[in-house]
Amino acid sequence: PGLGVEQELGLVEHPSLPPPLVVDLNGDGRMEVLLA
């Protein structure tokens, strides 16, 4: 789960950060951690 979804929706806002990536997956202001 989560693999490819962040790229597909363009939710990787900080590509310079090392994994895990932290993005707002739901667009509701809550930051979710993506274990890359």
C-alpha positions, 0 to 999 in steps of 0.5 A: 500500500502506498507504493506509486500512489504518492507519485501518481497523485503528485503528493511527494512535496519534499523529494529531497528528504530521505525516506521515510517520506512525510506527505499529506496523503488525504489532503486534509492537513494530516501528515502521513509517513510513507515508508519507502 
